[in-house]
Amino acid sequence: MAGTEPPAACGPVPYEDPVVAELRESPLPRPAWLPGPALGSFLAGATVMRTAAFRAAGGFSPRLWLGGEEELLATDLRAGGWWLVYDETLTVHHRPSRQREPRRRRAQGIRNTLWFTWSRRSLTGALRRTAAMMAGVPKDITSARAFGEALGGLPWVPRERRRIPGHVEEGLRLLEGPQRASRARRYVDG
């Protein structure tokens, strides 16, 4: 994600997405043979993935469509026995759309994080993460709308809930501190 300037046809000078530092410094335990830090999630627009793994885990959830959809897929991949790794040798250039609605994207990110949390985390983990989000997001109409939309998912979330293995839940717990401190997870517009 960081690297030398691409050819002029590729657009502006690249920058390192704030989530990269979080990935590079992942606290998850890993086997010695893994070539880099083990991950609990990834950045969808800047990822290389085995097609077989993607299909085996069910791909991206159509309910979460955009904004936090990676966390659900990553958890399902880990639950299925796949490893996610940060590989420093790869440089990925992602060109996000310039047609963005920051408030809508933020609302989707908050809503989707809650849906993921409620559909996969243990009761304790879900309560802890929900409380941290309630305390950490801006107190405004966009956040209120996001929580309202998330609550609107309560009819289907329990039906689609899947229990994850203990080692995956423990990994998600280990990531809570870095996620709270992350510049990439500020849930602000822009």
N, C-alpha and C positions, 0 to 999 in steps of 0.2 A: 504494500500500500504506500510505502514511501519508496523513493527511488529516483533515478535520473529522469529528466524531463522526457516525455514521450514525443514522438514526431508531432509537428505542428498540427497535423490533421486530427490528432486525438484531443485537442482542446487545451485548457489552461494547465498550468504547472500543478502537478499532483500534491496532495497533502496527506498526512497520516490521519486517518479517522481516529477520534478519541477512544473508540472501543479497542483499538489495537494494543494500547498499553495494558489494558485490562486482560486481554487475551494472552499477551506475551508473559505476563506475571501471574498467570493462573496458579492458585494454590492447590489444585487437585493432585492427589498422588497419581503416579504413573509407573508403568513397568519400565525397566531399564532399556528395553528395545525400542520404545517410542521415541521418534527423532526430535521431539520438542515437548513443550508443556501440554498436558492433557487439558481439554476444554470441556466446559459444560454447555456451551452454546457457540454460535458463530455469527458472522455477518453475511446474510444471504447473498448480497450482491458482490461478495468478494471471497468466494469459497470454491474449492475444488472438492467434488464428492463422487464416490463410487455410485454408479447408477443402481447397482444391486442393493446397496444400503438404503438409498433414497426410496426405492420401491418397497423394500422389506419393511421399512418403518411407516409406510403409508403416505409418504410425500408431505407437502405442506397442507395444513388444514384449510379447507375452503372457508371455514367460519372466521379464521384469523386473518385471512388474505394478506394484509400488509401492515407491518408494525408489530414486531414481537413474535411473528410466526416461527422464527428460527428456534426459540427456546423450547417450544413444544416438540418440534421435530428432533432437536438435539437430545432431548430427554428420552424420546421414543427410540432413537438410535442407541443411546447408552443402555437403555433397558433391554434392547435386542442384542447386546454384546458388542456393539461397534465402538471403536475409539475415535474421538475427535482430537485433533492435534494442531497446534500452532507451528507452522513450518517457516522459519525465518528466511529460508532460501527462496521462497516464492514472493513475487511482487505482483499484486493484482490491482489493476486500475478499474475503478468503478465510476461510471458517469451517471449520477442520479438525475432524475428528471428535473428540469427547471420549473415545471408546472406543478408546484406543490402548494397545498393548503396547510400551513404549519399548525394551525389549531386543530384541524381535522386529523392530521397525522398524529399529533400529541394525544388526542382523545382515543384514537385507535390503539396507540401504543399502551396507554394506561389500561384500557378495556381488555386488550389482548393479553397483557401481563396478568391481569386478574383472572381471566378465563383459563389461561395456562395453569396458574397457581392453584385454582380451585379444581381443575380437572386432573392434576397429576400429583401434587404435593400431599404429604401426610396432613392430617388435620392440624397438628401443631405447626408444621411448616407453612401451611396455607394461612393460618391465623396470624402468624408472625410476619409473613410477607405482606399480607393485606394491611395490617396495622402500620407497618413501615411505610407502605405506599400512601396510606391516608395521612400520615404525618409528614411525608416528604414531598408530595406534589403541591404545586401552587394552589392556593385557596381561591379558585375563580370558577366562572361558569363552565369553562372547558373541562376542568377536572370533575366538576359536579356532573356534567353531561356524561363523561366517561364512566364514572361510577354507576350512574343510572343505567347506561347501556349494558354495563357488566351485569348488573342485577337482573336486567331483562333476559340474560342468558341462563338464569337459574332453572327454567324448565328443562333445558337440554343438557346442561353441564353434568348433573348427576348421572344421566343415562350414558354419557360418553366418558365418564370418569374411569381411569385405569390406575390400578395400584402399581407403583414402580418399586423395583428392588431396593432393599435397604442401602446398598452401596451407592446407588444413584441418588437417593434422598440425602444421604450424608454428603455427597459431592455438592448438591444444590445448597445445603446448609453452609458448607465451607465457602461458597461463592457469595453469600449474603453480604458479608462485610465489604468485600471489594465492589460489589454492585452498589451499595449505599454510598461509597466514596467515589464512584466513577463519575468523571466529567461527561461520559457518553450517556448516562441515564438520569439526566436532570429533569426530564419531563417538562421542558419549557419550549415555547415556540421558537422556531428559527433554526 
